[in-house]
Amino acid sequence: MRHRRGGRRFDMPTSQRRAMFRNLTTDVLRDGYVQTTEARAKELRSFVEKMITLGKRGSLHDRRRALAFVYDPDVVATVFSELAERYSERPGGYTRVIKLGRRKGDGSRIARIELV
């Protein structure tokens, strides 16, 4: 039984799933949006918001935690300078998930996650 086990597994090992979310988080923070499946977008939301919250706090420890998760150091610098300033008054909810319909090949639901 999987009582009190949070998160979706996406039929992949933990290391692959973690790498996928690190890639997607880096892309969202760099480009401002990513188009992916609806389930991945909903799961990705928490990772992106945690990185922006680290940027808002702005301590050295928070910067090192963000560097340990996000692949591109330039993206971390952007989060701590531009995005932290942009969302300084906002208490949360930095992303939105827009449902786009179904993918042509396999019919899976596609969504776009973007920064507000």
Buried (B, 14 or more C-beta within 10 A) or exposed (E): EEEEEEEEEBEEEEEEBEEBBBEBBBBBBBEEEBEBBBEBBBBBBBBBBBBBBBBBEEEEEBBEBBBEBBBEEEBBBBBBEEBBEBBEEEEEEBBBBEEEEEEEEEEEEBBBBBBE
